[in-house]
Amino acid sequence: MGTLNPVFVQMVTRNMLPLFAIVAPAMLAPTMIGPRMDIGSSEGRFRQIVPGLLTASGVALLVSSVPQLLKA
């Protein structure tokens, strides 16, 4: 089969493997749903959705950082 890349072996540990069970579906679901949504929407609708998603992700990041900011 071949040997594993030493960089990969040092970066990914056994403790991380269960997290892949969470991360893999979180990456695969949007990858599979996105093209289906793209087919059914117009360019104008796409231009409305993208800023909304970017704003929502920015707000989520800000909200998640507030507890850390209040600690300091």
Stockholm file with secondary structure:
# STOCKHOLM 1.0

chainA/1-72         MGTLNPVFVQMVTRNMLPLFAIVAPAMLAPTMIGPRMDIGSSEGRFRQIVPGLLTASGVALLVSSVPQLLKA
#=GR chainA/1-72 SS CCCCCHHHHHHSCGGGHHHHHHHHHHHHHHHHHHHHHHHTSCHHHHHHHHHHHHHHHHHHHHHHHHHHHHHC
#=GC SS_cons        CCCCCHHHHHHSCGGGHHHHHHHHHHHHHHHHHHHHHHHTSCHHHHHHHHHHHHHHHHHHHHHHHHHHHHHC
//
